[in-house]
Amino acid sequence: MRKEVAFKNRDRFIQLGIAISSLRRLRGLSQEKLAEKANISRSLLSVIEAPNTACSFSLESLYDIADALDVTAADLINASLFPDSIINKTSE
């Protein structure tokens, strides 16, 4: 059961999904293989990694994905492509 992502967190979830996808590819893993290692469904991983979709998922899934990628959950969160200060910056 997935909860709707609050608008203020939308970009954060998208960035996290992109970080997971990027590291998965750097590790040479398919979505199927990472999902198997993390003990989650491939369809959930696909939604998490989708670049234009904000998918809320559990901390347990985050920890399982991090373990499968041999990093900490904090590493994944900190691996965002752009910090909030850049994303939320408005052009003048």
Rosetta constraint file for C-alpha pairs under 8 A:
AtomPair CA 2 CA 55 HARMONIC 7.52 0.50
AtomPair CA 2 CA 56 HARMONIC 5.88 0.50
AtomPair CA 2 CA 57 HARMONIC 6.34 0.50
AtomPair CA 3 CA 56 HARMONIC 5.84 0.50
AtomPair CA 3 CA 57 HARMONIC 7.71 0.50
AtomPair CA 4 CA 55 HARMONIC 7.60 0.50
AtomPair CA 4 CA 56 HARMONIC 6.56 0.50
AtomPair CA 5 CA 9 HARMONIC 6.47 0.50
AtomPair CA 5 CA 10 HARMONIC 6.07 0.50
AtomPair CA 5 CA 54 HARMONIC 6.53 0.50
AtomPair CA 5 CA 55 HARMONIC 6.71 0.50
AtomPair CA 5 CA 56 HARMONIC 5.72 0.50
AtomPair CA 6 CA 10 HARMONIC 6.29 0.50
AtomPair CA 9 CA 13 HARMONIC 6.41 0.50
AtomPair CA 10 CA 14 HARMONIC 6.36 0.50
AtomPair CA 10 CA 54 HARMONIC 5.40 0.50
AtomPair CA 11 CA 15 HARMONIC 6.05 0.50
AtomPair CA 11 CA 54 HARMONIC 7.24 0.50
AtomPair CA 12 CA 16 HARMONIC 6.15 0.50
AtomPair CA 12 CA 80 HARMONIC 7.85 0.50
AtomPair CA 13 CA 17 HARMONIC 6.18 0.50
AtomPair CA 13 CA 48 HARMONIC 7.95 0.50
AtomPair CA 13 CA 54 HARMONIC 5.31 0.50
AtomPair CA 13 CA 55 HARMONIC 6.52 0.50
AtomPair CA 13 CA 56 HARMONIC 7.12 0.50
AtomPair CA 14 CA 18 HARMONIC 6.29 0.50
AtomPair CA 14 CA 48 HARMONIC 7.73 0.50
AtomPair CA 14 CA 49 HARMONIC 7.59 0.50
AtomPair CA 14 CA 50 HARMONIC 7.59 0.50
AtomPair CA 14 CA 51 HARMONIC 6.00 0.50
AtomPair CA 14 CA 52 HARMONIC 6.76 0.50
AtomPair CA 14 CA 53 HARMONIC 6.32 0.50
AtomPair CA 14 CA 54 HARMONIC 5.23 0.50
AtomPair CA 14 CA 55 HARMONIC 7.64 0.50
AtomPair CA 15 CA 19 HARMONIC 6.14 0.50
AtomPair CA 15 CA 51 HARMONIC 7.94 0.50
AtomPair CA 15 CA 80 HARMONIC 5.22 0.50
AtomPair CA 15 CA 81 HARMONIC 6.33 0.50
AtomPair CA 15 CA 82 HARMONIC 7.75 0.50
AtomPair CA 16 CA 20 HARMONIC 6.21 0.50
AtomPair CA 16 CA 76 HARMONIC 6.64 0.50
AtomPair CA 16 CA 77 HARMONIC 6.04 0.50
AtomPair CA 16 CA 79 HARMONIC 7.53 0.50
AtomPair CA 16 CA 80 HARMONIC 6.03 0.50
AtomPair CA 17 CA 21 HARMONIC 6.12 0.50
AtomPair CA 17 CA 48 HARMONIC 5.12 0.50
AtomPair CA 17 CA 49 HARMONIC 4.22 0.50
AtomPair CA 17 CA 50 HARMONIC 6.79 0.50
AtomPair CA 17 CA 51 HARMONIC 6.98 0.50
AtomPair CA 18 CA 22 HARMONIC 5.99 0.50
AtomPair CA 18 CA 49 HARMONIC 5.72 0.50
AtomPair CA 18 CA 50 HARMONIC 7.52 0.50
AtomPair CA 18 CA 51 HARMONIC 6.27 0.50
AtomPair CA 18 CA 80 HARMONIC 7.69 0.50
AtomPair CA 18 CA 81 HARMONIC 7.88 0.50
AtomPair CA 19 CA 23 HARMONIC 6.16 0.50
AtomPair CA 19 CA 76 HARMONIC 6.33 0.50
AtomPair CA 19 CA 77 HARMONIC 7.94 0.50
AtomPair CA 19 CA 79 HARMONIC 5.92 0.50
AtomPair CA 19 CA 80 HARMONIC 5.96 0.50
AtomPair CA 19 CA 81 HARMONIC 7.18 0.50
AtomPair CA 20 CA 24 HARMONIC 5.98 0.50
AtomPair CA 20 CA 49 HARMONIC 6.76 0.50
AtomPair CA 20 CA 76 HARMONIC 6.72 0.50
AtomPair CA 21 CA 25 HARMONIC 6.25 0.50
AtomPair CA 21 CA 49 HARMONIC 5.59 0.50
AtomPair CA 22 CA 26 HARMONIC 6.22 0.50
AtomPair CA 23 CA 27 HARMONIC 6.09 0.50
AtomPair CA 23 CA 69 HARMONIC 7.43 0.50
AtomPair CA 24 CA 28 HARMONIC 6.38 0.50
AtomPair CA 24 CA 29 HARMONIC 5.45 0.50
AtomPair CA 24 CA 30 HARMONIC 7.27 0.50
AtomPair CA 24 CA 31 HARMONIC 7.75 0.50
AtomPair CA 24 CA 34 HARMONIC 7.23 0.50
AtomPair CA 24 CA 69 HARMONIC 6.89 0.50
AtomPair CA 25 CA 29 HARMONIC 5.74 0.50
AtomPair CA 25 CA 30 HARMONIC 7.23 0.50
AtomPair CA 27 CA 69 HARMONIC 7.51 0.50
AtomPair CA 29 CA 33 HARMONIC 5.93 0.50
AtomPair CA 29 CA 34 HARMONIC 6.09 0.50
AtomPair CA 30 CA 34 HARMONIC 6.27 0.50
AtomPair CA 31 CA 35 HARMONIC 5.94 0.50
AtomPair CA 31 CA 42 HARMONIC 6.19 0.50
AtomPair CA 31 CA 45 HARMONIC 6.84 0.50
AtomPair CA 31 CA 46 HARMONIC 7.08 0.50
AtomPair CA 32 CA 36 HARMONIC 6.14 0.50
AtomPair CA 32 CA 42 HARMONIC 5.52 0.50
AtomPair CA 33 CA 37 HARMONIC 6.20 0.50
AtomPair CA 34 CA 38 HARMONIC 5.99 0.50
AtomPair CA 34 CA 65 HARMONIC 7.44 0.50
AtomPair CA 34 CA 68 HARMONIC 6.61 0.50
AtomPair CA 34 CA 69 HARMONIC 7.69 0.50
AtomPair CA 35 CA 39 HARMONIC 5.79 0.50
AtomPair CA 35 CA 40 HARMONIC 5.06 0.50
AtomPair CA 35 CA 41 HARMONIC 5.71 0.50
AtomPair CA 35 CA 42 HARMONIC 5.20 0.50
AtomPair CA 35 CA 45 HARMONIC 6.43 0.50
AtomPair CA 35 CA 65 HARMONIC 7.73 0.50
AtomPair CA 36 CA 40 HARMONIC 6.44 0.50
AtomPair CA 36 CA 41 HARMONIC 7.37 0.50
AtomPair CA 36 CA 42 HARMONIC 7.68 0.50
AtomPair CA 37 CA 65 HARMONIC 7.87 0.50
AtomPair CA 37 CA 68 HARMONIC 5.48 0.50
AtomPair CA 38 CA 61 HARMONIC 7.52 0.50
AtomPair CA 38 CA 64 HARMONIC 4.85 0.50
AtomPair CA 38 CA 65 HARMONIC 5.05 0.50
AtomPair CA 38 CA 67 HARMONIC 7.24 0.50
AtomPair CA 38 CA 68 HARMONIC 5.31 0.50
AtomPair CA 39 CA 64 HARMONIC 7.21 0.50
AtomPair CA 40 CA 44 HARMONIC 6.93 0.50
AtomPair CA 40 CA 45 HARMONIC 7.28 0.50
AtomPair CA 40 CA 61 HARMONIC 7.14 0.50
AtomPair CA 41 CA 45 HARMONIC 6.51 0.50
AtomPair CA 42 CA 46 HARMONIC 6.03 0.50
AtomPair CA 43 CA 47 HARMONIC 6.30 0.50
AtomPair CA 44 CA 48 HARMONIC 6.16 0.50
AtomPair CA 45 CA 49 HARMONIC 6.10 0.50
AtomPair CA 46 CA 50 HARMONIC 6.09 0.50
AtomPair CA 47 CA 53 HARMONIC 6.99 0.50
AtomPair CA 47 CA 55 HARMONIC 6.45 0.50
AtomPair CA 48 CA 53 HARMONIC 7.45 0.50
AtomPair CA 48 CA 54 HARMONIC 7.21 0.50
AtomPair CA 48 CA 55 HARMONIC 5.50 0.50
AtomPair CA 48 CA 56 HARMONIC 7.89 0.50
AtomPair CA 48 CA 57 HARMONIC 7.84 0.50
AtomPair CA 49 CA 53 HARMONIC 7.99 0.50
AtomPair CA 50 CA 54 HARMONIC 7.92 0.50
AtomPair CA 57 CA 61 HARMONIC 6.68 0.50
AtomPair CA 57 CA 62 HARMONIC 7.49 0.50
AtomPair CA 58 CA 62 HARMONIC 6.45 0.50
AtomPair CA 59 CA 63 HARMONIC 6.09 0.50
AtomPair CA 60 CA 64 HARMONIC 6.11 0.50
AtomPair CA 61 CA 65 HARMONIC 6.05 0.50
AtomPair CA 62 CA 66 HARMONIC 6.09 0.50
AtomPair CA 62 CA 73 HARMONIC 6.34 0.50
AtomPair CA 63 CA 67 HARMONIC 6.07 0.50
AtomPair CA 63 CA 72 HARMONIC 7.36 0.50
AtomPair CA 63 CA 73 HARMONIC 5.62 0.50
AtomPair CA 64 CA 68 HARMONIC 6.15 0.50
AtomPair CA 65 CA 69 HARMONIC 6.22 0.50
AtomPair CA 66 CA 70 HARMONIC 6.02 0.50
AtomPair CA 66 CA 71 HARMONIC 5.16 0.50
AtomPair CA 66 CA 72 HARMONIC 5.41 0.50
AtomPair CA 66 CA 73 HARMONIC 5.28 0.50
AtomPair CA 66 CA 76 HARMONIC 7.07 0.50
AtomPair CA 67 CA 71 HARMONIC 5.99 0.50
AtomPair CA 67 CA 72 HARMONIC 6.78 0.50
AtomPair CA 67 CA 73 HARMONIC 7.99 0.50
AtomPair CA 71 CA 75 HARMONIC 6.20 0.50
AtomPair CA 71 CA 76 HARMONIC 7.39 0.50
AtomPair CA 72 CA 76 HARMONIC 6.73 0.50
AtomPair CA 73 CA 77 HARMONIC 6.34 0.50
AtomPair CA 74 CA 78 HARMONIC 5.94 0.50
AtomPair CA 75 CA 79 HARMONIC 5.98 0.50
AtomPair CA 76 CA 80 HARMONIC 7.30 0.50
AtomPair CA 82 CA 86 HARMONIC 6.23 0.50
AtomPair CA 82 CA 87 HARMONIC 6.58 0.50
AtomPair CA 83 CA 87 HARMONIC 6.56 0.50
AtomPair CA 84 CA 88 HARMONIC 5.82 0.50
AtomPair CA 85 CA 89 HARMONIC 6.02 0.50
